């Protein structure tokens, strides 16, 4: 890829990963609108790693608390509150891990063919889901759900109030984000708002829950990157670094924005983008 393509992908990823408008959907649309070659799922995950590092830096205190909880789980230190939250985050990660492995191994290929009539290209279900009609439908459908959850949802719970049930339900929602156009942050914020978390707390919950999921996805692509050669590795590193900068700035904006505004602007954008895609393609 050229540096311009890497820069555009990084900016698009950095902005859309934390806004509830689907980063994967926008990454797929970049080559469609700009006539770039499709960068493929491997580089999509690489830029998510840049976003992950931005989360860890921005929420360092919370991330360190989860790390302390993990250490306490194996008998290193004493952090009962952090240990409890650590396990709820782990529980919430399990559905995405199971779904990701099922897609990676091809276990869901037969189901996708039977239900949706998809043609699985080279046995790669994830690549076969990268088409505009699906992205458009998910942008609209999950955008409407986000709007309803934000309008009717209570705002009486905080991240520290999380229970195992919250972790599991938001984790199940997160697994849906493997389908392009859904938006991991959007669908997890939707679930958190339904469960009574305020907008800022829902975003905080969503971002922290993404740490193990995105890290796990990054581990899965390491063998593929090694096989792809030094050029692909260098492209992934450069794009990931650029994504980190864009993601950190976007996260700071969103956390301040949600203190005084609703999700309505994102709902309108999702619906408008979905309708535009259906009209154009």
Phi and psi restraints in degrees (value plus and minus 20) as a CYANA .aco file:
   2 UNK   PHI    -100.2   -60.2
   2 UNK   PSI     143.5   183.5
   3 UNK   PHI     -82.6   -42.6
   3 UNK   PSI     -55.9   -15.9
   4 UNK   PHI     -81.0   -41.0
   4 UNK   PSI     -63.2   -23.2
   5 UNK   PHI     -84.5   -44.5
   5 UNK   PSI     -62.2   -22.2
   6 UNK   PHI     -82.8   -42.8
   6 UNK   PSI     -60.3   -20.3
   7 UNK   PHI     -84.5   -44.5
   7 UNK   PSI     -64.8   -24.8
   8 UNK   PHI     -83.5   -43.5
   8 UNK   PSI     -64.5   -24.5
   9 UNK   PHI     -80.7   -40.7
   9 UNK   PSI     -61.6   -21.6
  10 UNK   PHI     -84.6   -44.6
  10 UNK   PSI     -64.5   -24.5
  11 UNK   PHI     -86.2   -46.2
  11 UNK   PSI     -64.2   -24.2
  12 UNK   PHI     -81.0   -41.0
  12 UNK   PSI     -66.7   -26.7
  13 UNK   PHI     -83.7   -43.7
  13 UNK   PSI     -66.8   -26.8
  14 UNK   PHI     -80.2   -40.2
  14 UNK   PSI     -56.0   -16.0
  15 UNK   PHI     -99.7   -59.7
  15 UNK   PSI     -67.1   -27.1
  16 UNK   PHI    -102.6   -62.6
  16 UNK   PSI     -38.2     1.8
  17 UNK   PHI     -82.4   -42.4
  17 UNK   PSI     -57.3   -17.3
  18 UNK   PHI    -121.7   -81.7
  18 UNK   PSI     -39.4     0.6
  19 UNK   PHI    -102.9   -62.9
  19 UNK   PSI     120.2   160.2
  20 UNK   PHI     -97.4   -57.4
  20 UNK   PSI      38.2    78.2
  21 UNK   PHI    -148.7  -108.7
  21 UNK   PSI     -11.0    29.0
  22 UNK   PHI      60.9   100.9
  22 UNK   PSI      78.1   118.1
  23 UNK   PHI     -90.1   -50.1
  23 UNK   PSI     -61.5   -21.5
  24 UNK   PHI     -83.2   -43.2
  24 UNK   PSI     -59.8   -19.8
  25 UNK   PHI     -82.6   -42.6
  25 UNK   PSI     -63.3   -23.3
  26 UNK   PHI     -89.5   -49.5
  26 UNK   PSI     -55.8   -15.8
  27 UNK   PHI     -83.1   -43.1
  27 UNK   PSI     -56.9   -16.9
  28 UNK   PHI     -89.0   -49.0
  28 UNK   PSI     -53.4   -13.4
  29 UNK   PHI     -97.1   -57.1
  29 UNK   PSI     -42.1    -2.1
  30 UNK   PHI     -74.7   -34.7
  30 UNK   PSI     -73.1   -33.1
  31 UNK   PHI     -87.2   -47.2
  31 UNK   PSI     -45.1    -5.1
  32 UNK   PHI     -87.8   -47.8
  32 UNK   PSI     -65.5   -25.5
  33 UNK   PHI    -104.5   -64.5
  33 UNK   PSI     -51.1   -11.1
  34 UNK   PHI    -123.1   -83.1
  34 UNK   PSI     -17.9    22.1
  35 UNK   PHI      41.1    81.1
  35 UNK   PSI      14.7    54.7
  36 UNK   PHI    -108.6   -68.6
  36 UNK   PSI     136.1   176.1
  37 UNK   PHI     -86.9   -46.9
  37 UNK   PSI     122.0   162.0
  38 UNK   PHI     -80.7   -40.7
  38 UNK   PSI     106.6   146.6
  39 UNK   PHI     -94.0   -54.0
  39 UNK   PSI     -37.2     2.8
  40 UNK   PHI      63.1   103.1
  40 UNK   PSI     142.4   182.4
  41 UNK   PHI     -81.9   -41.9
  41 UNK   PSI     -50.0   -10.0
  42 UNK   PHI     -81.7   -41.7
  42 UNK   PSI     -67.6   -27.6
  43 UNK   PHI     -94.0   -54.0
  43 UNK   PSI     -49.0    -9.0
  44 UNK   PHI     -77.2   -37.2
  44 UNK   PSI     -63.5   -23.5
  45 UNK   PHI     -90.1   -50.1
  45 UNK   PSI     -55.9   -15.9
  46 UNK   PHI     -79.7   -39.7
  46 UNK   PSI     -61.7   -21.7
  47 UNK   PHI     -91.8   -51.8
  47 UNK   PSI     -46.2    -6.2
  48 UNK   PHI     -84.8   -44.8
  48 UNK   PSI     -51.2   -11.2
  49 UNK   PHI     -84.2   -44.2
  49 UNK   PSI     -58.4   -18.4
  50 UNK   PHI     -80.4   -40.4
  50 UNK   PSI     -60.5   -20.5
  51 UNK   PHI     -84.3   -44.3
  51 UNK   PSI     -59.6   -19.6
  52 UNK   PHI     -79.5   -39.5
  52 UNK   PSI     -64.5   -24.5
  53 UNK   PHI     -83.8   -43.8
  53 UNK   PSI     -54.7   -14.7
  54 UNK   PHI     -84.8   -44.8
  54 UNK   PSI     -59.0   -19.0
  55 UNK   PHI     -82.3   -42.3
  55 UNK   PSI     -66.7   -26.7
  56 UNK   PHI     -82.2   -42.2
  56 UNK   PSI     -60.5   -20.5
  57 UNK   PHI     -90.5   -50.5
  57 UNK   PSI     -66.3   -26.3
  58 UNK   PHI     -86.7   -46.7
  58 UNK   PSI     -62.8   -22.8
  59 UNK   PHI    -123.7   -83.7
  59 UNK   PSI      25.1    65.1
  60 UNK   PHI     -79.1   -39.1
  60 UNK   PSI     -62.3   -22.3
  61 UNK   PHI     -80.5   -40.5
  61 UNK   PSI     -65.7   -25.7
  62 UNK   PHI     -87.5   -47.5
  62 UNK   PSI     -62.1   -22.1
  63 UNK   PHI     -83.9   -43.9
  63 UNK   PSI     -60.3   -20.3
  64 UNK   PHI     -85.9   -45.9
  64 UNK   PSI     -56.1   -16.1
  65 UNK   PHI     -82.1   -42.1
  65 UNK   PSI     -61.8   -21.8
  66 UNK   PHI     -85.5   -45.5
  66 UNK   PSI     -58.1   -18.1
  67 UNK   PHI     -83.3   -43.3
  67 UNK   PSI     -62.1   -22.1
  68 UNK   PHI     -81.6   -41.6
  68 UNK   PSI     -58.2   -18.2
  69 UNK   PHI     -83.7   -43.7
  69 UNK   PSI     -58.4   -18.4
  70 UNK   PHI     -85.7   -45.7
  70 UNK   PSI     -62.6   -22.6
  71 UNK   PHI     -83.1   -43.1
  71 UNK   PSI     -61.4   -21.4
  72 UNK   PHI     -82.9   -42.9
  72 UNK   PSI     -51.3   -11.3
  73 UNK   PHI     -81.4   -41.4
  73 UNK   PSI     -53.3   -13.3
  74 UNK   PHI    -121.4   -81.4
  74 UNK   PSI      -3.6    36.4
  75 UNK   PHI      69.6   109.6
  75 UNK   PSI      -8.9    31.1
  76 UNK   PHI    -123.1   -83.1
  76 UNK   PSI      86.0   126.0
  77 UNK   PHI      66.2   106.2
  77 UNK   PSI     155.2   195.2
  78 UNK   PHI    -153.7  -113.7
  78 UNK   PSI      83.9   123.9
  79 UNK   PHI    -162.7  -122.7
  79 UNK   PSI      54.5    94.5
  80 UNK   PHI     -79.2   -39.2
  80 UNK   PSI     -60.3   -20.3
  81 UNK   PHI     -87.9   -47.9
  81 UNK   PSI     -65.3   -25.3
  82 UNK   PHI     -87.1   -47.1
  82 UNK   PSI     -52.9   -12.9
  83 UNK   PHI     -84.4   -44.4
  83 UNK   PSI     -62.5   -22.5
  84 UNK   PHI     -83.1   -43.1
  84 UNK   PSI     -67.3   -27.3
  85 UNK   PHI     -85.2   -45.2
  85 UNK   PSI     -56.0   -16.0
  86 UNK   PHI     -78.0   -38.0
  86 UNK   PSI     -64.2   -24.2
  87 UNK   PHI     -90.9   -50.9
  87 UNK   PSI     -51.3   -11.3
  88 UNK   PHI     -90.1   -50.1
  88 UNK   PSI     -54.3   -14.3
  89 UNK   PHI     -88.0   -48.0
  89 UNK   PSI     -61.6   -21.6
  90 UNK   PHI     -80.4   -40.4
  90 UNK   PSI     -65.2   -25.2
  91 UNK   PHI     -80.0   -40.0
  91 UNK   PSI     -61.3   -21.3
  92 UNK   PHI     -89.5   -49.5
  92 UNK   PSI     -38.5     1.5
  93 UNK   PHI    -103.5   -63.5
  93 UNK   PSI     -46.4    -6.4
  94 UNK   PHI     -76.2   -36.2
  94 UNK   PSI     -65.7   -25.7
  95 UNK   PHI     -79.0   -39.0
  95 UNK   PSI     -60.3   -20.3
  96 UNK   PHI     -88.5   -48.5
  96 UNK   PSI     -56.5   -16.5
  97 UNK   PHI     -84.3   -44.3
  97 UNK   PSI     -66.0   -26.0
  98 UNK   PHI     -81.9   -41.9
  98 UNK   PSI     -66.4   -26.4
  99 UNK   PHI     -84.4   -44.4
  99 UNK   PSI     -61.4   -21.4
 100 UNK   PHI     -83.6   -43.6
 100 UNK   PSI     -63.2   -23.2
 101 UNK   PHI     -86.4   -46.4
 101 UNK   PSI     -57.6   -17.6
 102 UNK   PHI     -83.3   -43.3
 102 UNK   PSI     -58.0   -18.0
 103 UNK   PHI     -92.1   -52.1
 103 UNK   PSI     -63.1   -23.1
 104 UNK   PHI     -82.1   -42.1
 104 UNK   PSI     -59.0   -19.0
 105 UNK   PHI    -107.7   -67.7
 105 UNK   PSI     -26.5    13.5
 106 UNK   PHI      64.8   104.8
 106 UNK   PSI      -9.5    30.5
 107 UNK   PHI     -85.8   -45.8
 107 UNK   PSI     -43.9    -3.9
 108 UNK   PHI    -118.7   -78.7
 108 UNK   PSI     -19.7    20.3
 109 UNK   PHI     -78.2   -38.2
 109 UNK   PSI     -66.3   -26.3
 110 UNK   PHI     -82.6   -42.6
 110 UNK   PSI     -59.6   -19.6
 111 UNK   PHI     -83.8   -43.8
 111 UNK   PSI     -64.8   -24.8
 112 UNK   PHI     -82.8   -42.8
 112 UNK   PSI     -60.1   -20.1
 113 UNK   PHI     -85.7   -45.7
 113 UNK   PSI     -63.4   -23.4
 114 UNK   PHI     -88.5   -48.5
 114 UNK   PSI     -61.2   -21.2
 115 UNK   PHI    -103.2   -63.2
 115 UNK   PSI     -59.5   -19.5
 116 UNK   PHI    -137.1   -97.1
 116 UNK   PSI     -23.0    17.0
 117 UNK   PHI      45.3    85.3
 117 UNK   PSI       8.6    48.6
 118 UNK   PHI     -91.5   -51.5
 118 UNK   PSI     129.6   169.6
 119 UNK   PHI    -118.5   -78.5
 119 UNK   PSI      93.3   133.3
 120 UNK   PHI    -102.1   -62.1
 120 UNK   PSI      94.0   134.0
 121 UNK   PHI    -100.4   -60.4
 121 UNK   PSI      97.1   137.1
 122 UNK   PHI      34.3    74.3
 122 UNK   PSI      10.6    50.6
 123 UNK   PHI      52.7    92.7
 123 UNK   PSI     -11.2    28.8
 124 UNK   PHI    -120.8   -80.8
 124 UNK   PSI      77.2   117.2
 125 UNK   PHI     -84.8   -44.8
 125 UNK   PSI     -60.3   -20.3
 126 UNK   PHI     -80.3   -40.3
 126 UNK   PSI     -62.7   -22.7
 127 UNK   PHI     -87.7   -47.7
 127 UNK   PSI     -51.7   -11.7
 128 UNK   PHI     -93.9   -53.9
 128 UNK   PSI     -35.6     4.4
 129 UNK   PHI    -110.4   -70.4
 129 UNK   PSI     -18.4    21.6
 130 UNK   PHI    -108.3   -68.3
 130 UNK   PSI      45.0    85.0
 131 UNK   PHI    -152.5  -112.5
 131 UNK   PSI     132.0   172.0
 132 UNK   PHI     -86.9   -46.9
 132 UNK   PSI     -55.8   -15.8
 133 UNK   PHI     -80.7   -40.7
 133 UNK   PSI     -61.7   -21.7
 134 UNK   PHI     -86.6   -46.6
 134 UNK   PSI     -62.4   -22.4
 135 UNK   PHI     -80.9   -40.9
 135 UNK   PSI     -64.6   -24.6
 136 UNK   PHI     -80.8   -40.8
 136 UNK   PSI     -66.8   -26.8
 137 UNK   PHI     -80.5   -40.5
 137 UNK   PSI     -65.4   -25.4
 138 UNK   PHI     -88.1   -48.1
 138 UNK   PSI     -57.0   -17.0
 139 UNK   PHI     -77.8   -37.8
 139 UNK   PSI     -65.3   -25.3
 140 UNK   PHI     -92.0   -52.0
 140 UNK   PSI     -71.0   -31.0
 141 UNK   PHI     -82.2   -42.2
 141 UNK   PSI     -71.7   -31.7
 142 UNK   PHI     -95.2   -55.2
 142 UNK   PSI     -42.5    -2.5
 143 UNK   PHI     -85.7   -45.7
 143 UNK   PSI     -62.8   -22.8
 144 UNK   PHI     -83.7   -43.7
 144 UNK   PSI     -63.1   -23.1
 145 UNK   PHI     -80.2   -40.2
 145 UNK   PSI     -61.7   -21.7
 146 UNK   PHI     -80.7   -40.7
 146 UNK   PSI     -64.3   -24.3
 147 UNK   PHI     -82.3   -42.3
 147 UNK   PSI     -63.2   -23.2
 148 UNK   PHI     -85.8   -45.8
 148 UNK   PSI     -63.8   -23.8
 149 UNK   PHI     -84.7   -44.7
 149 UNK   PSI     -58.7   -18.7
 150 UNK   PHI     -91.7   -51.7
 150 UNK   PSI     -55.1   -15.1
 151 UNK   PHI     -94.9   -54.9
 151 UNK   PSI     -63.0   -23.0
 152 UNK   PHI    -116.3   -76.3
 152 UNK   PSI     -32.9     7.1
 153 UNK   PHI     -90.1   -50.1
 153 UNK   PSI     126.1   166.1
 154 UNK   PHI     -94.4   -54.4
 154 UNK   PSI     149.4   189.4
 155 UNK   PHI    -156.8  -116.8
 155 UNK   PSI      35.1    75.1
 156 UNK   PHI    -140.4  -100.4
 156 UNK   PSI      -4.6    35.4
 157 UNK   PHI    -152.2  -112.2
 157 UNK   PSI     131.8   171.8
 158 UNK   PHI    -141.0  -101.0
 158 UNK   PSI     152.2   192.2
 159 UNK   PHI     -76.5   -36.5
 159 UNK   PSI     -57.9   -17.9
 160 UNK   PHI     -87.6   -47.6
 160 UNK   PSI     -37.5     2.5
 161 UNK   PHI    -104.8   -64.8
 161 UNK   PSI     -19.7    20.3
 162 UNK   PHI     -80.2   -40.2
 162 UNK   PSI     118.6   158.6
 163 UNK   PHI    -135.1   -95.1
 163 UNK   PSI     154.2   194.2
 164 UNK   PHI     -81.4   -41.4
 164 UNK   PSI     -54.4   -14.4
 165 UNK   PHI     -84.6   -44.6
 165 UNK   PSI     -62.2   -22.2
 166 UNK   PHI     -82.4   -42.4
 166 UNK   PSI     -66.1   -26.1
 167 UNK   PHI     -78.8   -38.8
 167 UNK   PSI     -62.8   -22.8
 168 UNK   PHI     -89.0   -49.0
 168 UNK   PSI     -65.0   -25.0
 169 UNK   PHI     -86.5   -46.5
 169 UNK   PSI     -63.6   -23.6
 170 UNK   PHI     -88.2   -48.2
 170 UNK   PSI     -53.2   -13.2
 171 UNK   PHI     -84.9   -44.9
 171 UNK   PSI     -59.6   -19.6
 172 UNK   PHI     -83.2   -43.2
 172 UNK   PSI     -59.4   -19.4
 173 UNK   PHI     -84.2   -44.2
 173 UNK   PSI     -60.2   -20.2
 174 UNK   PHI     -80.2   -40.2
 174 UNK   PSI     -55.0   -15.0
 175 UNK   PHI     -81.9   -41.9
 175 UNK   PSI     -48.4    -8.4
 176 UNK   PHI     -85.6   -45.6
 176 UNK   PSI     -43.3    -3.3
 177 UNK   PHI     -92.1   -52.1
 177 UNK   PSI     -26.1    13.9
 178 UNK   PHI     -86.6   -46.6
 178 UNK   PSI     -39.1     0.9
 179 UNK   PHI    -106.8   -66.8
 179 UNK   PSI     101.7   141.7
 180 UNK   PHI     -76.1   -36.1
 180 UNK   PSI     120.7   160.7
 181 UNK   PHI      74.6   114.6
 181 UNK   PSI     -31.9     8.1
 182 UNK   PHI     -95.5   -55.5
 182 UNK   PSI     -67.0   -27.0
 183 UNK   PHI      64.1   104.1
 183 UNK   PSI      90.7   130.7
 184 UNK   PHI     -82.0   -42.0
 184 UNK   PSI     -68.3   -28.3
 185 UNK   PHI     -85.6   -45.6
 185 UNK   PSI     -58.8   -18.8
 186 UNK   PHI     -85.1   -45.1
 186 UNK   PSI     -67.4   -27.4
 187 UNK   PHI     -92.8   -52.8
 187 UNK   PSI     -52.7   -12.7
 188 UNK   PHI     -94.1   -54.1
 188 UNK   PSI     -56.1   -16.1
 189 UNK   PHI     -84.7   -44.7
 189 UNK   PSI     -58.2   -18.2
 190 UNK   PHI     -79.7   -39.7
 190 UNK   PSI     -68.9   -28.9
 191 UNK   PHI     -82.4   -42.4
 191 UNK   PSI     -62.1   -22.1
 192 UNK   PHI     -85.9   -45.9
 192 UNK   PSI     -57.6   -17.6
 193 UNK   PHI     -86.9   -46.9
 193 UNK   PSI     -58.5   -18.5
 194 UNK   PHI     -81.0   -41.0
 194 UNK   PSI     -54.9   -14.9
 195 UNK   PHI    -102.4   -62.4
 195 UNK   PSI     -20.3    19.7
 196 UNK   PHI      80.4   120.4
 196 UNK   PSI     -12.1    27.9
 197 UNK   PHI    -101.3   -61.3
 197 UNK   PSI     120.7   160.7
 198 UNK   PHI     -86.5   -46.5
 198 UNK   PSI     150.0   190.0
 199 UNK   PHI     -80.9   -40.9
 199 UNK   PSI     -68.2   -28.2
 200 UNK   PHI     -84.5   -44.5
 200 UNK   PSI     -62.2   -22.2
 201 UNK   PHI     -87.6   -47.6
 201 UNK   PSI     -56.2   -16.2
 202 UNK   PHI     -83.5   -43.5
 202 UNK   PSI     -61.6   -21.6
 203 UNK   PHI     -86.0   -46.0
 203 UNK   PSI     -62.5   -22.5
 204 UNK   PHI     -81.3   -41.3
 204 UNK   PSI     -67.0   -27.0
 205 UNK   PHI     -78.0   -38.0
 205 UNK   PSI     -67.2   -27.2
 206 UNK   PHI     -80.2   -40.2
 206 UNK   PSI     -66.1   -26.1
 207 UNK   PHI     -87.4   -47.4
 207 UNK   PSI     -62.4   -22.4
 208 UNK   PHI     -87.8   -47.8
 208 UNK   PSI     -55.2   -15.2
 209 UNK   PHI     -86.0   -46.0
 209 UNK   PSI     -44.7    -4.7
 210 UNK   PHI     -94.8   -54.8
 210 UNK   PSI     -39.3     0.7
 211 UNK   PHI     -76.9   -36.9
 211 UNK   PSI     -77.3   -37.3
 212 UNK   PHI     -88.5   -48.5
 212 UNK   PSI     -53.3   -13.3
 213 UNK   PHI     -85.3   -45.3
 213 UNK   PSI     -67.4   -27.4
 214 UNK   PHI     -90.6   -50.6
 214 UNK   PSI     -58.3   -18.3
 215 UNK   PHI     -81.7   -41.7
 215 UNK   PSI     -61.0   -21.0
 216 UNK   PHI     -84.0   -44.0
 216 UNK   PSI     -61.1   -21.1
 217 UNK   PHI     -83.5   -43.5
 217 UNK   PSI     -56.2   -16.2
 218 UNK   PHI     -85.2   -45.2
 218 UNK   PSI     -60.0   -20.0
 219 UNK   PHI     -82.9   -42.9
 219 UNK   PSI     -58.3   -18.3
 220 UNK   PHI     -84.5   -44.5
 220 UNK   PSI     -49.3    -9.3
 221 UNK   PHI    -111.2   -71.2
 221 UNK   PSI     -26.1    13.9
 222 UNK   PHI     -76.6   -36.6
 222 UNK   PSI     -67.6   -27.6
 223 UNK   PHI     -79.9   -39.9
 223 UNK   PSI     -58.8   -18.8
 224 UNK   PHI     -85.1   -45.1
 224 UNK   PSI     -60.1   -20.1
 225 UNK   PHI     -85.1   -45.1
 225 UNK   PSI     -59.2   -19.2
 226 UNK   PHI     -84.1   -44.1
 226 UNK   PSI     -57.5   -17.5
 227 UNK   PHI     -93.1   -53.1
 227 UNK   PSI     -48.1    -8.1
 228 UNK   PHI     -92.0   -52.0
 228 UNK   PSI     -41.1    -1.1
 229 UNK   PHI      81.9   121.9
 229 UNK   PSI     152.0   192.0
 230 UNK   PHI     -85.4   -45.4
 230 UNK   PSI     -52.9   -12.9
 231 UNK   PHI     -85.1   -45.1
 231 UNK   PSI     -64.4   -24.4
 232 UNK   PHI     -85.4   -45.4
 232 UNK   PSI     -59.4   -19.4
 233 UNK   PHI     -82.1   -42.1
 233 UNK   PSI     -64.3   -24.3
 234 UNK   PHI     -83.8   -43.8
 234 UNK   PSI     -61.3   -21.3
 235 UNK   PHI     -81.4   -41.4
 235 UNK   PSI     -62.0   -22.0
 236 UNK   PHI     -84.6   -44.6
 236 UNK   PSI     -61.6   -21.6
 237 UNK   PHI     -86.2   -46.2
 237 UNK   PSI     -64.5   -24.5
 238 UNK   PHI     -85.0   -45.0
 238 UNK   PSI     -67.4   -27.4
 239 UNK   PHI     -84.9   -44.9
 239 UNK   PSI     -58.2   -18.2
 240 UNK   PHI     -83.3   -43.3
 240 UNK   PSI     -60.7   -20.7
 241 UNK   PHI     -85.6   -45.6
 241 UNK   PSI     -62.7   -22.7
 242 UNK   PHI     -84.3   -44.3
 242 UNK   PSI     -57.4   -17.4
 243 UNK   PHI     -83.6   -43.6
 243 UNK   PSI     -59.3   -19.3
 244 UNK   PHI     -74.0   -34.0
 244 UNK   PSI     -67.1   -27.1
 245 UNK   PHI     -82.9   -42.9
 245 UNK   PSI     -69.0   -29.0
 246 UNK   PHI     -84.5   -44.5
 246 UNK   PSI     -59.5   -19.5
 247 UNK   PHI     -87.5   -47.5
 247 UNK   PSI     -62.6   -22.6
 248 UNK   PHI     -81.7   -41.7
 248 UNK   PSI     -64.6   -24.6
 249 UNK   PHI     -83.8   -43.8
 249 UNK   PSI     -61.2   -21.2
 250 UNK   PHI     -86.0   -46.0
 250 UNK   PSI     -61.5   -21.5
 251 UNK   PHI     -82.8   -42.8
 251 UNK   PSI     -63.0   -23.0
 252 UNK   PHI     -80.1   -40.1
 252 UNK   PSI     -62.9   -22.9
 253 UNK   PHI     -81.6   -41.6
 253 UNK   PSI     -68.4   -28.4
 254 UNK   PHI     -84.2   -44.2
 254 UNK   PSI     -63.7   -23.7
 255 UNK   PHI     -82.9   -42.9
 255 UNK   PSI     -54.8   -14.8
 256 UNK   PHI     -95.1   -55.1
 256 UNK   PSI     -58.0   -18.0
 257 UNK   PHI     -81.9   -41.9
 257 UNK   PSI     -63.7   -23.7
 258 UNK   PHI     -90.9   -50.9
 258 UNK   PSI     -33.0     7.0
 259 UNK   PHI     -91.9   -51.9
 259 UNK   PSI     -40.5    -0.5
 260 UNK   PHI    -153.5  -113.5
 260 UNK   PSI     -18.6    21.4
 261 UNK   PHI    -160.2  -120.2
 261 UNK   PSI     144.1   184.1
 262 UNK   PHI    -114.2   -74.2
 262 UNK   PSI    -195.8  -155.8
 263 UNK   PHI    -105.5   -65.5
 263 UNK   PSI     -17.9    22.1
 264 UNK   PHI     -76.5   -36.5
 264 UNK   PSI     -60.5   -20.5
 265 UNK   PHI     -82.6   -42.6
 265 UNK   PSI     -54.5   -14.5
 266 UNK   PHI     -94.4   -54.4
 266 UNK   PSI     -54.9   -14.9
 267 UNK   PHI     -83.4   -43.4
 267 UNK   PSI     -67.4   -27.4
 268 UNK   PHI     -80.9   -40.9
 268 UNK   PSI     -64.3   -24.3
 269 UNK   PHI     -81.0   -41.0
 269 UNK   PSI     -65.6   -25.6
 270 UNK   PHI     -81.2   -41.2
 270 UNK   PSI     -65.8   -25.8
 271 UNK   PHI     -85.3   -45.3
 271 UNK   PSI     -64.2   -24.2
 272 UNK   PHI     -82.6   -42.6
 272 UNK   PSI     -63.3   -23.3
 273 UNK   PHI     -85.0   -45.0
 273 UNK   PSI     -61.5   -21.5
 274 UNK   PHI     -81.8   -41.8
 274 UNK   PSI     -65.4   -25.4
 275 UNK   PHI     -83.8   -43.8
 275 UNK   PSI     -61.3   -21.3
 276 UNK   PHI     -80.9   -40.9
 276 UNK   PSI     -62.5   -22.5
 277 UNK   PHI     -85.2   -45.2
 277 UNK   PSI     -61.8   -21.8
 278 UNK   PHI     -84.3   -44.3
 278 UNK   PSI     -55.8   -15.8
 279 UNK   PHI     -92.3   -52.3
 279 UNK   PSI     -59.8   -19.8
 280 UNK   PHI     -98.7   -58.7
 280 UNK   PSI     -53.2   -13.2
